[in-house]
Amino acid sequence: MKLVVQVKLLPTPVQAAALEATLRACNEAATWACSVAFEKDVKNNFALREHTYGEIKARWGLGAQAAQHVIKKTCDAYAALKANLRAGNLGRPGSKRYCRAVDKPVVFRPEGAQPYDDRMLSWQIDRRRISIWTTAGRIKGVAFTASAEQMAVLALYRRGESDLLSRDGMWFLNATCEVPEAPLNTDPADFLGIDLGIVNIATTSDGEIMAGRELNRIRTRERTLRTKLQKKNTPSARRRLKKRRRKETRRARDINHKIAKHVVAEAERTGRGIALEELTGIRERVRLRKPQRATHSSWAFAQLGAFIAYKARKAGVPVVHVDPAYTSRTCAECGHIDKANRVSQAWFACRSCRFVDHADRNGSRNIRARARELWRRGAQSTAPDPHPEPGRGTGRKRSTTASGARCASPRLQSRVVDKVALAPPRLPSGWPSKGAEPTAGDTPRQGGHALPLTSRKGPSRPSAHLP
């Protein structure tokens, strides 16, 4: 799998000036190439080279490799724009936001990142130095710093391109590394359900709660401070704003990394998979009042899910995303669904079986149950293939479904399973017909054994019940 290792460069003032001039020249050339691609409606890499390659080299003094990367970056920008338009991330066709994105060419920031390959950048990892191409020539001996773990990953797995970027006066290199993955656990013992939230960032089906009280306080304090400084609008206030920007984002990313690392380590230790909610599009589906919008918009559930996914992939832990509908209203004990079951933000009380539990833990248990069912349906059947009877058919291999029905085509297997799942249950002999009320004497029998009318439940954890 591909991972990105970010190292910090420590250039001298002369080296920093050369790097800054290089970034500005490359991004100016990319902006000009975008305008040419927009006017001529040429978004293909090879076709765009015919119109821009010679001009980029002569006008901005870029080398052959740098000019090729500038053109490729231009085409990648238009490909990303097309994907966002198709996915609806920029609004519906004809909307103001959609038209603003379509009616003008793409523009690159002067300090935008620039890709480098091994012909333009070489690493001396043992000496913590790099040699990098700039518009002023090749600069050797640029120092960089990284942790011991990052240095080991760079020495063993660095492959492909690296991106040079500038942020707040600091210089960084994002190196691409091909890290080997652990073998995937195809037979997990169970699943660890994770319920994501704002008050509690993550709650596991084991009952462990990662509270978001500290992070929410930080967000509120930073939001209030930003409001005051923006209202002040003095030179010192603007300097303070510039100094504190991205501090909240860095803190939230650090907390999400720690939570994801803990969850994946627990699942790997117990041989389980991880079950997450599929929350894509929740911001568009939910309408909130004004005081709640900032809190909801700063909820980094997608970042936490991405961190869990890549750490689990690296460790060989399977991850399953389930539909989150009604997981907060469904009782994890009896399956009763009712809006009134959610007594408050923190507590769940079933109106049917009187089961009481923490609301987020109850939701994580429902997520775990859905992941079990989803994994069971997707797993390959363990039933043996039927032996062909002599003289009947050609004896070709047939697919076997969980219900015992055979399908000549594997494509029909899912349809058969769905029909079996949707079919009404077959009542045993002696069971009261539909609409008839069972009485105390109506004890159906099957095979000479009495069948109780109450449903059987498996062993469950000790839990509190309402009186």
Long-range contacts (C-beta under 8 A, 24 or more apart in sequence): 1-178, 1-179, 1-180, 1-181, 1-310, 1-313, 1-314, 2-176, 2-177, 2-178, 2-179, 3-153, 3-157, 3-176, 3-177, 3-179, 3-310, 3-314, 4-174, 4-175, 4-176, 4-177, 5-146, 5-150, 5-153, 5-154, 5-158, 5-174, 5-175, 5-177, 6-172, 6-173, 6-174, 6-175, 7-144, 7-145, 7-146, 7-150, 7-154, 7-172, 7-173, 7-175, 8-144, 8-145, 8-146, 8-170, 8-171, 8-172, 9-130, 9-142, 9-143, 9-144, 9-170, 9-171, 9-172, 9-173, 10-142, 10-143, 10-144, 10-145, 11-142, 11-143, 11-171, 15-139, 15-142, 16-171, 18-134, 18-135, 18-136, 18-139, 19-132, 19-134, 19-139, 19-164, 19-166, 19-171, 20-111, 20-166, 21-134, 21-135, 21-136, 22-114, 22-133, 22-134, 22-135, 22-136, 22-164, 23-110, 23-111, 23-112, 23-114, 23-164, 23-166, 24-110, 24-111, 25-60, 25-61, 25-62, 25-135, 26-60, 26-62, 26-66, 26-69, 26-70, 26-114, 27-108, 27-109, 27-110, 27-111, 27-112, 27-114, 28-60, 28-110, 29-56, 29-59, 29-60, 29-62, 29-67, 29-70, 30-70, 30-73, 30-74, 30-77, 30-108, 30-112, 31-105, 31-106, 31-107, 31-108, 32-56, 32-59, 33-70, 33-71, 33-74, 34-74, 34-77, 34-78, 34-105, 34-106, 34-107, 34-108, 35-105, 37-74, 37-75, 37-78, 37-105, 38-104, 38-105, 38-106, 39-105, 43-75, 43-78, 43-79, 43-82, 44-75, 45-71, 45-72, 45-75, 48-74, 48-75, 60-135, 61-135, 62-135, 63-120, 63-133, 65-117, 65-119, 65-120, 65-133, 66-114, 66-120, 66-133, 69-114, 69-115, 69-116, 69-117, 72-115, 73-108, 73-114, 73-115, 74-106, 77-106, 77-108, 78-106, 81-106, 111-165, 111-166, 111-167, 112-165, 113-163, 113-164, 113-165, 113-174, 114-163, 114-164, 114-165, 115-161, 115-162, 115-163, 115-164, 116-161, 116-162, 116-163, 116-164, 117-160, 117-161, 121-162, 121-173, 123-154, 123-158, 123-175, 125-151, 125-154, 125-155, 126-155, 130-173, 132-164, 144-173, 153-177, 153-179, 168-242, 168-245, 168-246, 179-314, 181-313, 181-314, 181-316, 182-314, 182-315, 182-316, 183-316, 184-316, 184-318, 185-271, 185-273, 185-316, 185-317, 185-318, 186-318, 188-271, 188-272, 188-273, 188-317, 188-318, 188-375, 189-270, 189-271, 189-272, 190-270, 190-272, 190-273, 190-368, 190-372, 191-272, 191-273, 191-274, 191-275, 191-320, 191-368, 191-371, 191-372, 191-375, 192-263, 192-266, 192-267, 192-270, 192-272, 192-273, 192-274, 192-275, 192-368, 193-275, 193-364, 193-365, 193-366, 193-367, 193-368, 193-369, 193-371, 194-263, 194-274, 194-275, 194-276, 194-277, 194-308, 194-364, 194-367, 195-277, 195-327, 195-360, 195-361, 195-363, 195-364, 195-367, 196-276, 196-277, 196-279, 196-301, 196-304, 196-305, 197-360, 198-295, 198-296, 198-299, 199-345, 199-346, 200-360, 201-255, 201-256, 201-259, 201-304, 202-259, 202-263, 202-304, 203-358, 203-360, 203-361, 203-363, 203-364, 204-263, 204-266, 204-364, 205-275, 205-361, 205-364, 205-365, 205-367, 205-368, 206-266, 207-358, 207-361, 209-358, 209-360, 209-361, 210-259, 210-262, 214-255, 215-251, 215-252, 215-255, 216-295, 218-248, 218-251, 219-248, 219-252, 219-295, 219-298, 222-247, 222-248, 223-294, 252-298, 252-300, 252-303, 253-300, 253-303, 256-300, 256-303, 256-304, 256-307, 257-307, 259-304, 259-307, 260-304, 260-307, 260-308, 260-311, 261-311, 263-308, 264-308, 264-311, 264-312, 264-315, 264-317, 265-315, 267-312, 267-317, 268-315, 268-316, 268-317, 272-317, 273-317, 273-318, 273-319, 273-320, 273-371, 273-375, 274-308, 274-312, 274-317, 274-318, 274-319, 274-320, 275-319, 275-320, 275-321, 275-322, 275-367, 275-368, 275-370, 275-371, 276-305, 276-308, 276-309, 276-319, 276-320, 276-321, 276-322, 276-367, 277-321, 277-322, 277-324, 277-327, 277-367, 278-321, 278-322, 278-323, 278-324, 279-305, 279-324, 318-375, 320-371, 320-374, 320-375, 322-367, 322-370, 322-371, 322-374, 323-370, 324-367, 327-363, 327-366, 327-367, 327-370, 328-359, 328-362, 328-363, 330-362, 330-366, 331-355, 331-362, 332-357, 332-362, 332-365, 332-366, 332-369, 333-457, 333-460, 333-463, 334-457, 349-466, 353-465, 354-465, 354-466, 354-467, 355-463, 355-464, 355-465, 356-463, 356-464, 356-465, 356-466, 357-463, 357-464, 377-402, 377-417
